[in-house]
Each structure stands twice: as structure tokens, then as C-alpha cells.
Amino acid sequence: MDKVYITKQEMYDGIEKEAKKLKSGDNGPILTVLLWIWIMWALVFLVIPAFISLVLVVVVYAPFYFVDKKIIKTIKIISIH
């Protein structure tokens, strides 16, 4: 294999050249729109169902909380006497 010698200045110039290629300002709006679409997609399919599930769990288990509270209160009264 042949050895390739490069100076420090040539390396810096190559890095700067590649960095300038990556700093294209034209990609900003497209990436922003794609990011917002992704956020809305996640909101629809992740956050909203999670919130609905939380509400359903509270609605389903709330009556049992009061029943358990009544039973525990009765047990405490019985154990005192």
C-alpha cells in the first residue's frame, strides 16, 4: 500500500471545505416541517391514547377506591371494639 503524506494546512483546508458543504441553509425549512409532522404524528398516536388510557383507568378504579375505603374503615371500627 502506498503512503499518502498530507500537510496540516491541507487537512484543515479539506475540513473547512467539507464543513461549508454541510452548512447549506436551504435545508432548514424542509427539516423543520418534517420535524413538526413527526411531532404531530407522535402526539396523535402516543400522547392522546396515553391520556385517554389514564382517564379510563381513573374512571374505572375510582369506585373501587371508595369501596375499599369503606371496608377499611369498617375493619378499623371492628378491630377497636
DSSP file (Angstrom, degrees, kcal/mol; ACC not computed):
  #  RESIDUE AA STRUCTURE BP1 BP2  ACC     N-H-->O    O-->H-N    N-H-->O    O-->H-N    TCO  KAPPA ALPHA  PHI   PSI    X-CA   Y-CA   Z-CA
    1    1 A M              0   0    0      0, 0.0     2,-0.2     0, 0.0     0, 0.0   0.000 360.0 360.0 360.0 139.0    0.0    0.0    0.0
    2    2 A D        -     0   0    0      1,-0.0     2,-0.4     2,-0.0     0, 0.0  -0.562 360.0-126.3 -82.1 145.1    1.3    3.5   -0.8
    3    3 A K        -     0   0    0     -2,-0.2     2,-0.5     2,-0.0    -1,-0.0  -0.729  17.7-151.2 -90.2 140.3    1.7    6.0    1.9
    4    4 A V        -     0   0    0     -2,-0.4     2,-0.5     2,-0.0    -2,-0.0  -0.955   5.9-156.7-114.3 125.7    0.0    9.4    1.4
    5    5 A Y        +     0   0    0     -2,-0.5     2,-0.4     0, 0.0    -2,-0.0  -0.874  14.3 177.6-104.0 132.2    1.5   12.4    3.0
    6    6 A I        -     0   0    0     -2,-0.5     2,-0.1     4,-0.0    -2,-0.0  -0.990  23.6-126.9-133.4 140.1   -0.7   15.4    3.7
    7    7 A T     >  -     0   0    0     -2,-0.4     4,-2.0     1,-0.1     5,-0.1  -0.398  25.2-113.7 -82.5 164.5    0.2   18.6    5.4
    8    8 A K  H  > S+     0   0    0      1,-0.2     4,-2.4     2,-0.2     5,-0.2   0.893 117.3  52.5 -63.3 -40.0   -1.6   20.1    8.4
    9    9 A Q  H  > S+     0   0    0      1,-0.2     4,-2.6     2,-0.2    -1,-0.2   0.898 107.8  50.7 -65.8 -40.6   -2.8   23.0    6.3
   10   10 A E  H  > S+     0   0    0      2,-0.2     4,-2.3     1,-0.2    -1,-0.2   0.893 110.1  50.8 -63.3 -38.6   -4.2   20.8    3.6
   11   11 A M  H  X S+     0   0    0     -4,-2.0     4,-2.2     2,-0.2    -2,-0.2   0.935 111.5  46.9 -64.0 -46.0   -6.0   18.8    6.2
   12   12 A Y  H  X S+     0   0    0     -4,-2.4     4,-2.5     1,-0.2    -2,-0.2   0.900 111.7  51.2 -62.2 -41.1   -7.6   22.0    7.7
   13   13 A D  H  X S+     0   0    0     -4,-2.6     4,-2.3     1,-0.2    -1,-0.2   0.903 110.3  49.3 -63.3 -40.4   -8.5   23.2    4.2
   14   14 A G  H  X S+     0   0    0     -4,-2.3     4,-2.1     2,-0.2    -1,-0.2   0.892 111.2  49.2 -65.2 -39.5  -10.2   19.9    3.4
   15   15 A I  H  X S+     0   0    0     -4,-2.2     4,-2.4     2,-0.2    -2,-0.2   0.916 111.8  48.6 -65.8 -43.1  -12.2   20.0    6.7
   16   16 A E  H  X S+     0   0    0     -4,-2.5     4,-2.3     2,-0.2    -2,-0.2   0.900 110.1  52.3 -63.3 -40.0  -13.3   23.6    6.1
   17   17 A K  H  X S+     0   0    0     -4,-2.3     4,-1.4     1,-0.2    -1,-0.2   0.921 111.9  45.1 -62.9 -44.0  -14.3   22.7    2.6
   18   18 A E  H  X S+     0   0    0     -4,-2.1     4,-1.6     1,-0.2    -1,-0.2   0.875 111.0  54.2 -67.2 -36.9  -16.5   19.8    3.8
   19   19 A A  H  X S+     0   0    0     -4,-2.4     4,-1.1     1,-0.2    -2,-0.2   0.884 105.8  52.6 -65.1 -38.1  -17.9   22.0    6.6
   20   20 A K  H  < S+     0   0    0     -4,-2.3    -1,-0.2     1,-0.2    -2,-0.2   0.858 106.4  53.9 -66.6 -33.5  -19.0   24.6    4.1
   21   21 A K  H  < S+     0   0    0     -4,-1.4     3,-0.3     1,-0.2    -1,-0.2   0.874 108.9  49.1 -65.2 -36.3  -20.8   21.9    2.1
   22   22 A L  H  < S+     0   0    0     -4,-1.6     2,-1.0     1,-0.2    -1,-0.2   0.713  94.6  75.9 -76.8 -20.1  -22.7   20.8    5.2
   23   23 A K     <  +     0   0    0     -4,-1.1     2,-0.6    -3,-0.2    -1,-0.2  -0.247  60.5 149.9 -89.1  48.9  -23.8   24.4    6.1
   24   24 A S    >   -     0   0    0     -2,-1.0     3,-0.8    -3,-0.3     4,-0.2  -0.732  33.6-161.9 -83.2 120.9  -26.4   24.6    3.5
   25   25 A G  G >  S+     0   0    0     -2,-0.6     3,-0.8     1,-0.2    -1,-0.1   0.557  78.2  78.9 -79.3  -8.2  -29.2   27.0    4.7
   26   26 A D  G 3  S+     0   0    0      1,-0.2     4,-0.5     2,-0.1    -1,-0.2   0.711  84.3  61.8 -73.8 -19.3  -31.7   25.7    2.2
   27   27 A N  G <> S+     0   0    0     -3,-0.8     4,-2.3     1,-0.2     5,-0.3   0.646  81.1  86.4 -81.9 -14.1  -32.4   22.5    4.2
   28   28 A G  H <> S+     0   0    0     -3,-0.8     4,-2.4     1,-0.2     5,-0.2   0.919  88.3  43.4 -56.2 -56.0  -33.8   24.4    7.2
   29   29 A P  H  > S+     0   0    0      0, 0.0     4,-2.4     0, 0.0    -1,-0.2   0.882 114.7  50.5 -62.0 -37.7  -37.5   24.8    6.3
   30   30 A I  H  > S+     0   0    0     -4,-0.5     4,-2.4     2,-0.2    -2,-0.2   0.933 112.6  45.8 -66.3 -44.7  -37.8   21.3    5.0
   31   31 A L  H  X S+     0   0    0     -4,-2.3     4,-2.3     1,-0.2    -1,-0.2   0.876 111.9  52.7 -66.2 -36.0  -36.3   19.7    8.1
   32   32 A T  H  X S+     0   0    0     -4,-2.4     4,-2.3    -5,-0.3    -2,-0.2   0.919 110.1  47.5 -64.8 -42.9  -38.5   22.0   10.3
   33   33 A V  H  X S+     0   0    0     -4,-2.4     4,-2.4     2,-0.2    -2,-0.2   0.919 112.4  49.5 -64.0 -43.5  -41.6   20.9    8.5
   34   34 A L  H  X S+     0   0    0     -4,-2.4     4,-2.2     1,-0.2    -1,-0.2   0.885 110.2  51.4 -63.7 -37.8  -40.6   17.2    8.8
   35   35 A L  H  X S+     0   0    0     -4,-2.3     4,-2.4     2,-0.2    -1,-0.2   0.916 110.4  48.1 -64.4 -43.1  -39.9   17.7   12.5
   36   36 A W  H  X S+     0   0    0     -4,-2.3     4,-2.5     2,-0.2     5,-0.2   0.886 110.4  51.6 -66.3 -37.8  -43.4   19.2   13.1
   37   37 A I  H  X S+     0   0    0     -4,-2.4     4,-2.5     2,-0.2    -1,-0.2   0.924 110.8  48.9 -62.3 -42.9  -45.1   16.4   11.1
   38   38 A W  H  X S+     0   0    0     -4,-2.2     4,-2.5     2,-0.2    -2,-0.2   0.902 110.9  50.0 -63.2 -41.1  -43.2   13.9   13.3
   39   39 A I  H  X S+     0   0    0     -4,-2.4     4,-2.4     2,-0.2    -2,-0.2   0.921 112.4  46.5 -64.6 -43.9  -44.2   15.7   16.5
   40   40 A M  H  X S+     0   0    0     -4,-2.5     4,-2.6     2,-0.2    -2,-0.2   0.905 111.8  51.8 -64.8 -40.8  -47.9   15.8   15.4
   41   41 A W  H  X S+     0   0    0     -4,-2.5     4,-2.4     1,-0.2    -2,-0.2   0.925 111.9  46.3 -59.8 -45.9  -47.8   12.2   14.4
   42   42 A A  H  X>S+     0   0    0     -4,-2.5     4,-2.2     1,-0.2     5,-1.3   0.885 111.2  53.0 -65.1 -38.3  -46.3   11.3   17.9
   43   43 A L  I  <>S+     0   0    0     -4,-2.4     5,-2.3     3,-0.2    -2,-0.2   0.925 112.4  44.3 -62.1 -44.5  -49.0   13.5   19.6
   44   44 A V  I  <5S+     0   0    0     -4,-2.6    -2,-0.2     1,-0.2    -1,-0.2   0.910 124.8  31.6 -67.4 -42.9  -51.8   11.7   17.8
   45   45 A F  I  <5S+     0   0    0     -4,-2.4    -2,-0.2    -5,-0.2    -1,-0.2   0.563 132.8  22.0 -99.1  -8.6  -50.5    8.2   18.3
   46   46 A L  I  X5S+     0   0    0     -4,-2.2     4,-1.5    -5,-0.2    -3,-0.2   0.726 122.5  38.0-120.7 -54.3  -48.7    8.4   21.6
   47   47 A V  I  ><S+     0   0    0     -5,-1.3     4,-2.4     2,-0.2     5,-0.2   0.941 115.6  48.5 -73.2 -48.3  -49.8   11.2   23.8
   48   48 A I  H  ><S+     0   0    0     -5,-2.3     4,-2.5     1,-0.2     5,-0.2   0.930 113.7  45.8 -63.6 -46.8  -53.5   11.3   23.2
   49   49 A P  H  > S+     0   0    0      0, 0.0     4,-2.5     0, 0.0    -1,-0.2   0.881 112.2  53.0 -62.9 -34.9  -54.0    7.5   23.7
   50   50 A A  H  X S+     0   0    0     -4,-1.5     4,-2.1     2,-0.2    -2,-0.2   0.922 110.7  46.5 -64.4 -42.2  -51.9    7.6   26.8
   51   51 A F  H  X S+     0   0    0     -4,-2.4     4,-2.3     2,-0.2    -1,-0.2   0.913 112.5  49.6 -65.7 -42.6  -54.1   10.4   28.2
   52   52 A I  H  X S+     0   0    0     -4,-2.5     4,-2.4     1,-0.2    -2,-0.2   0.904 110.6  50.8 -63.2 -40.7  -57.3    8.6   27.3
   53   53 A S  H  X S+     0   0    0     -4,-2.5     4,-2.5     2,-0.2    -1,-0.2   0.904 109.1  51.2 -63.3 -41.0  -56.0    5.4   29.0
   54   54 A L  H  X S+     0   0    0     -4,-2.1     4,-2.2     2,-0.2    -2,-0.2   0.920 110.7  47.9 -62.0 -44.4  -55.1    7.4   32.1
   55   55 A V  H  X S+     0   0    0     -4,-2.3     4,-2.5     1,-0.2    -2,-0.2   0.910 111.7  50.5 -63.2 -42.4  -58.6    8.9   32.2
   56   56 A L  H  X S+     0   0    0     -4,-2.4     4,-2.6     2,-0.2     5,-0.2   0.904 109.3  50.9 -63.5 -41.0  -60.2    5.4   31.7
   57   57 A V  H  X S+     0   0    0     -4,-2.5     4,-2.5     2,-0.2    -1,-0.2   0.922 112.1  46.9 -62.4 -43.2  -58.1    3.9   34.5
   58   58 A V  H  X S+     0   0    0     -4,-2.2     4,-1.7     1,-0.2    -2,-0.2   0.918 113.9  47.6 -64.7 -43.0  -59.2    6.7   36.9
   59   59 A V  H  < S+     0   0    0     -4,-2.5    -2,-0.2     1,-0.2    -1,-0.2   0.894 115.8  44.3 -66.2 -39.9  -62.8    6.3   35.9
   60   60 A V  H  < S+     0   0    0     -4,-2.6     4,-0.4    -5,-0.2    -2,-0.2   0.896 120.5  38.5 -72.7 -40.1  -62.8    2.5   36.2
   61   61 A Y  H  X S+     0   0    0     -4,-2.5     4,-1.5    -5,-0.2    -2,-0.2   0.613  93.9  83.6 -90.6 -12.3  -60.9    2.4   39.5
   62   62 A A  H  X S+     0   0    0     -4,-1.7     4,-1.5     1,-0.2     3,-0.4   0.917  90.3  50.2 -59.8 -46.0  -62.4    5.4   41.3
   63   63 A P  H  > S+     0   0    0      0, 0.0     4,-2.0     0, 0.0    -1,-0.2   0.891 108.5  53.4 -60.7 -36.7  -65.5    3.5   42.6
   64   64 A F  H  > S+     0   0    0     -4,-0.4     4,-2.8     1,-0.2     5,-0.2   0.824 102.3  59.3 -67.6 -30.1  -63.3    0.7   44.0
   65   65 A Y  H  X S+     0   0    0     -4,-1.5     4,-2.3    -3,-0.4    -1,-0.2   0.944 108.4  43.8 -61.3 -47.3  -61.2    3.3   45.9
   66   66 A F  H  X S+     0   0    0     -4,-1.5     4,-2.0     2,-0.2    -2,-0.2   0.876 113.4  51.2 -68.5 -35.9  -64.3    4.4   47.8
   67   67 A V  H  X S+     0   0    0     -4,-2.0     4,-2.3     2,-0.2    -2,-0.2   0.934 111.9  47.2 -64.3 -45.7  -65.5    0.8   48.4
   68   68 A D  H  X S+     0   0    0     -4,-2.8     4,-2.9     1,-0.2     5,-0.2   0.887 110.0  53.4 -62.7 -38.8  -62.0   -0.1   49.8
   69   69 A K  H  X S+     0   0    0     -4,-2.3     4,-2.2    -5,-0.2    -1,-0.2   0.909 109.9  47.8 -62.1 -41.7  -62.0    3.0   52.0
   70   70 A K  H  X S+     0   0    0     -4,-2.0     4,-2.2     2,-0.2    -2,-0.2   0.908 112.7  48.6 -65.7 -42.3  -65.4    2.0   53.4
   71   71 A I  H  X S+     0   0    0     -4,-2.3     4,-2.5     2,-0.2    -2,-0.2   0.924 112.1  48.1 -64.8 -44.7  -64.2   -1.6   54.0
   72   72 A I  H  X S+     0   0    0     -4,-2.9     4,-2.3     1,-0.2    -1,-0.2   0.893 110.9  51.6 -63.8 -39.0  -61.0   -0.5   55.7
   73   73 A K  H  X S+     0   0    0     -4,-2.2     4,-2.0    -5,-0.2    -1,-0.2   0.908 110.9  48.4 -63.2 -41.3  -63.0    1.9   57.9
   74   74 A T  H  X S+     0   0    0     -4,-2.2     4,-2.5     2,-0.2    -2,-0.2   0.902 110.7  50.7 -64.9 -42.1  -65.3   -0.9   58.9
   75   75 A I  H  X S+     0   0    0     -4,-2.5     4,-2.5     1,-0.2    -2,-0.2   0.901 109.8  50.2 -63.5 -41.0  -62.4   -3.2   59.7
   76   76 A K  H  X S+     0   0    0     -4,-2.3     4,-1.4     2,-0.2    -1,-0.2   0.893 110.9  49.1 -63.7 -40.1  -60.8   -0.5   61.9
   77   77 A I  H  X S+     0   0    0     -4,-2.0     4,-1.5     2,-0.2    -2,-0.2   0.921 112.9  47.5 -66.3 -42.6  -64.1    0.0   63.8
   78   78 A I  H  < S+     0   0    0     -4,-2.5    -2,-0.2     1,-0.2    -1,-0.2   0.901 110.8  51.2 -64.8 -40.9  -64.5   -3.7   64.3
   79   79 A S  H  < S+     0   0    0     -4,-2.5    -1,-0.2     1,-0.2    -2,-0.2   0.774 105.9  55.7 -70.9 -23.7  -60.8   -4.1   65.5
   80   80 A I  H  <        0   0    0     -4,-1.4    -1,-0.2     1,-0.2    -2,-0.2   0.889 360.0 360.0 -73.2 -38.3  -61.2   -1.2   68.0
   81   81 A H     <        0   0    0     -4,-1.5    -1,-0.2    -5,-0.1    -2,-0.2   0.470 360.0 360.0 -81.1 360.0  -64.2   -2.9   69.7
